[in-house]
Amino acid sequence: LGAKVDECTNDQSTALFYVYDEELFDFLTKGVQEHGFSGIDVNHRDFEGNTALHRCLRHFNSYMARVMLLRADSFVSFNEKGESLLACLARVDLSIFDIYFKPVLLEQEEKTRLMFEAELEKSKERASQIFVEACVFLNLFIVERMLAMELDFNAQGYNGKTGLLALMEAYENFPAKLVLQLLDKPVDVNIRDIDGRNALLMLVFKFPTLKPQGANVELARKIIELGVDIDQADNEGNTALHYACKIADFDMIEALVKKGADFRIRNKGGLLCYKMASLGVEQILATLFTT
């Protein structure tokens, strides 16, 4: 009928920005050529510099984003604000990422390698922020790849969390191996998040969740050896020893005390560490700390 398939909207989006079907995508990019029309350019950008792939990733249209990624000539793409495909991928939920995108990135290793390299070449600061985001979303594929890069591993996200602090909050799939690799980097274990927790405080605070996933007291010892302030209190005045007593983890309590943790510190509620424990445990700890 003579319709212009590559016509743009007011924001310079083409039809590809709104496609939800793989066959239609292929028709608009290649199939129309059989009818004498030019296919829509997959690299066309809207007024913000986003491609259709950018748009799909930002709006969590994972199915079509995967289709477009499979057909992309390159994974290196930045919009006008400097946001890349890698930045968008880092914010994808882990379960969705592993199903839709990880297989593509593994299969097309060369394009993947160039994508990571381009990020660092464009901006070390921005690449370091993407690392933090990947840690927040527990995107372990991206975290592992970026650990091999020369980044600022002390970069903090919007809530004050570094990559290390974000990984300590893992609700599942705690990456103990990657955390140890990160601790071998020049990380500052005393950086605190908006709740006032440094790496040791975060570990002990989240220990009931992390311990079943493979976290152990040795990890706490490693953090202490790196020079953490063992008596640092969070915004509620609790130290790592307060939280260790609260969860009644005697191995952790012993490790902290042996490293010099001060059991005389009171939190903002006026409580000594052993007062955080349940009644029976409190009596045991009170005896240990006062003898």
N, C-alpha and C positions, 0 to 999 in steps of 0.2 A: 504493500500500500504506500510505500515511500516514506515511512516514518523514520525519523533520525534516531537511531538506537543510542547514539552517543550524546544526545542532548543533555544539558546540565540543568539542575535546579538553581535557585537563587544563591545557594551556598556552594555552588559548583560541584555538587554531587552528581554522579551518573547513576544509571539504573543498578549498577553493580553494588552500590552502597545499600541497596534495599532488597537484594536477592536472598531468598531462603531455600533455594533449590539448586542442587548440583547440575542437573541437566540444563536448567535455564541459564546458569552461569556459563556453561560451556557453549551454549547456543549464542549468547550475547557477545562472547569473546571470540569465538571461532565459527560457529555454525552459520551465522548471518553472512559470512563471506561467500558461502555457496550461493547466496541469493543476490550477490553483487554489492553488498554493503560492507563497510569497514567495521570490524569488530571493535568493541569498547576496549580501550587501553586499560589493562589491569593496574598500571602504575599511575593512572590519572589521580590528581590530588584535588581535594576540596579547598575552600578558602583558608583553612587552617593548616593545609599541607598534609592532611591525612589521606591515605589511600583507602580503598574499600577494605583491605585487610586490617588496617589500623582501626577502622570504624567497627568492624566485627569483633575484634578483640576487646575494644573499649566498652562495647555493649554486650559482651559475654555471649555472642553468637558463635559458640565454639565449633559447631558443626561446619558452618560456612567458612570460618577462619581456617579450619584444617584443610578444607578444599582449596582455598586460596593459597595457603602455605605450600601445599603439595605442588601447585602450579607456578609458584613464584620463581623468577629467574635468580633472585637474590633475597637473602633475609636481612640485608642491610638497608634500613629505611628509617629516616627521621622526619618528623613533621616540623612545622615552623617553630614550635616551642622546644625542639630538640628531643622530643619524646620518641623513642624507638620501638620497634617491634619487640625487642628484648624486654624493655620496660613494661610493655603490656603483658607479655608472657609471664613475667615475674609475679604479676598480681592475679594470675589465674588460680582458682582453687586446686589444691594438689591432686585430688582424685580426678578432676576433669583434665588437668594438664597431663597426667600420666596416661590417660586413655587417648586423648585427641592429639597431643602435641609432642610428647616425648618420643614416640616411635618415629615421627617425621624427622625430628632433629637428629636422632641417632642414625637414621637411614641416610640422611643428607649431611654427613659429617663436615664436608668442606664448607658448605654454606653456613653451617652452624659455627664453625671455627671463625670464619670471617666476620660473622655477626658479633661475636664476643670481642674480637680484636678491634673492630670498628668502634665499639662502645668506649673502650679505653682510649683509643686514639682521639676520639672527639672530646671527651671530658672525663678525666679521672674522678673529679668530684661527683659527676652525675652517675658514673659507673659504680662508685662506692655507695651511692644512695640506692641504686638498683639492688646491690648486694643485700642491704638492710631489708628492702622490701621482700626479696626472695626468702630471707630468714623469717620474716614475719609470717609469710604465707607457707612456710615450711616447704618451699620448692627446692627440694634437695638436689635435683639435677642441676639447677642453675647455681645453687650455693656451691656445690662441689666444683663446677667449672670455674667459678669466679675465685675460689680459694687459690687457684693457680696463677692468678693475676696480681699485678703490683697495685693494690688498692689501698685506700685509707680504711683499715678495718676498725677504726674508732669513730667512723662517721655515725651520726645519730639521726634517727627518723623523727617524725613530727612529735612523738610522745617521749622523746629522749632516749629511746632504746637504741643500742648498738646491735649489730648482727648477733653478737654473743648473747646479750640479754634477751633478744627475741627468740633465739633457739632454746633458751632456758625455759621458755613458756610453752614448750611443745605439749599439747594435750594428747598427742599420740605420735608414734614413730620418732621418738626422741633420738636424734642423730649423734649418739655419744662419740662415734669415731670422728665425725666432722667437727664436733666441739673441741676435741683434743687437737685436731689439726689447726683449728682457729687459734687455740691457746698457744700454739707454736709460732704464731705470727706476732708482730709487735702490737699487741692489744693492751689497752689500759683497763685493767680489771676493776679500777676504782671509779670509772664513769658511772653516774647514777641516772636512773630514769626519773620520770615525773613523780613517782612514788617514793623516791629517795633510795632505791635499792641498787647496790652495786652487784657485781657478778656473784659473790658469795651469798649475799642476802637473797638474791633471786633463786639461786640453786636450793638453798635450805627452805625458803618459803614455798617453792614448788616441789619439794622433795617427795611428798606423798604421791604426786602424780608421776614424777620422773623416775623414781626408784624402780617401779615395776617394769619400766621401759629400758633399764640398763644403767641408769645413773648410779653412782656409788660414792662412798666416802673418799675414795682416792681422787675423784674429780675435785672435791672440796680441798683436799690437800694440795693438789696441783695449783688451784687458784690462790691458795694462801702462799705458796712458794713464789708466786709471781708478784707478791707484794701487796695483796689486798689489805685494806684496813679492816681487820677482823672484828673490830668493835664499832664499826660504822652503824649508826642507827638510821632507820628509814623515817618516813614522815610521821609515823605513829610512835616513834621512839624505840622500836624493837630492833635488837641486834640479831645476828645469825643465831646466837645462843638462845635468845628468846624463842625463836621459831623451832629450833632443835628440841627444846624442852616441851614446847607445845605439842609437837608430834611424837614426843617420847621416843626419839631415835637415839638410843644409847651409844651406838657406834659414832654417830655424828657428834653427839655431845662430847664424847671422849676425845675425838679428833680436835674439836675446837678448843677444849680446855687445855689439851697438851700443847697446842700452839699459842697458848697465852690469852685466850678469850676471857674477858673480865665479867665474872658472874655477879658483880656488885652494881652493875648499871641498871637503872630503873627506866622503864618506858614512860611515855607521857601520861599514862594512867597510874604511875607510881609503882608499877609491879616489877619485882625482880624476875629474872628469867624463869626460875623454877615455879613461880606463881602462875605461869602460863599453862602448866601441866594440869591434867585431871587430878582429882584429890589424892588418889592412891599413889600416883607417880610423883606428885608434888612432895609428899612426905619423904619418899625415897631420895629425891633430888635434894631436898632441903638438908637431909642428913649428910649427903655426900659433900655439899658445898659449905657446910658449916662445921665440918670436922677436920 
